[in-house]
């Protein structure tokens, strides 16, 4: 609906990239920012087996 207030957040969850690293690689960051630019609100990467980073990008959040 045009002009309607948003009532939910869209989340993308992605698996991929190197395990056990302290920070997300450039490919994941580029992917996360691209899907946010396409309208996703939260990007969750679950491949590293450790929390790598939490980043605010524009209106959205990236959890890697």
Wavefront OBJ file of the C-alpha trace (Angstrom):
o trace
v 0.000 0.000 0.000
v 1.475 3.320 -1.015
v 1.962 5.627 1.937
v 1.210 2.911 4.512
v 3.360 2.786 7.637
v 5.735 -0.146 7.855
v 4.844 -2.618 10.562
v 7.551 -5.264 10.172
v 11.195 -5.710 9.277
v 12.470 -7.929 6.488
v 15.436 -10.126 7.388
v 17.914 -11.967 5.172
v 19.965 -14.777 6.677
v 22.997 -15.953 4.727
v 25.462 -18.792 5.155
v 28.869 -18.574 3.494
v 32.394 -17.299 3.976
v 35.350 -18.413 6.087
v 34.852 -19.946 9.538
v 36.372 -18.748 12.799
v 37.400 -15.286 11.559
v 37.199 -12.138 13.657
v 35.576 -9.979 11.001
v 33.382 -10.512 7.931
v 35.114 -10.561 4.568
v 34.591 -7.966 1.825
v 32.276 -10.247 -0.175
v 29.858 -10.654 2.737
v 29.889 -6.922 3.509
v 29.213 -6.089 -0.137
v 26.404 -8.683 -0.250
v 24.845 -7.396 2.984
v 24.920 -3.778 1.842
v 23.476 -4.706 -1.566
v 20.462 -6.529 -0.106
v 19.883 -3.630 2.299
v 19.975 -1.246 -0.640
v 17.298 -3.484 -2.211
v 15.003 -3.128 0.833
v 16.078 -5.656 3.479
v 16.180 -4.295 7.052
v 18.325 -6.872 8.860
v 21.078 -9.080 7.445
v 22.263 -12.000 9.562
v 25.350 -13.973 8.576
v 25.671 -17.296 10.382
v 28.718 -18.909 8.870
v 31.626 -17.944 11.097
v 30.652 -19.747 14.348
v 31.622 -16.524 16.167
v 30.066 -13.058 16.232
v 32.200 -11.004 13.864
v 30.557 -7.604 13.809
v 27.364 -5.634 14.222
v 27.059 -2.706 11.853
v 24.419 -0.072 11.248
v 24.126 0.627 7.519
v 21.633 3.344 6.669
v 18.290 2.330 8.194
v 19.347 -1.291 8.630
v 21.492 -3.613 10.739
v 24.111 -6.143 9.666
v 24.959 -8.936 12.110
v 27.903 -10.978 10.913
l 1 2 3 4 5 6 7 8 9 10 11 12 13 14 15 16 17 18 19 20 21 22 23 24 25 26 27 28 29 30 31 32 33 34 35 36 37 38 39 40 41 42 43 44 45 46 47 48 49 50 51 52 53 54 55 56 57 58 59 60 61 62 63 64
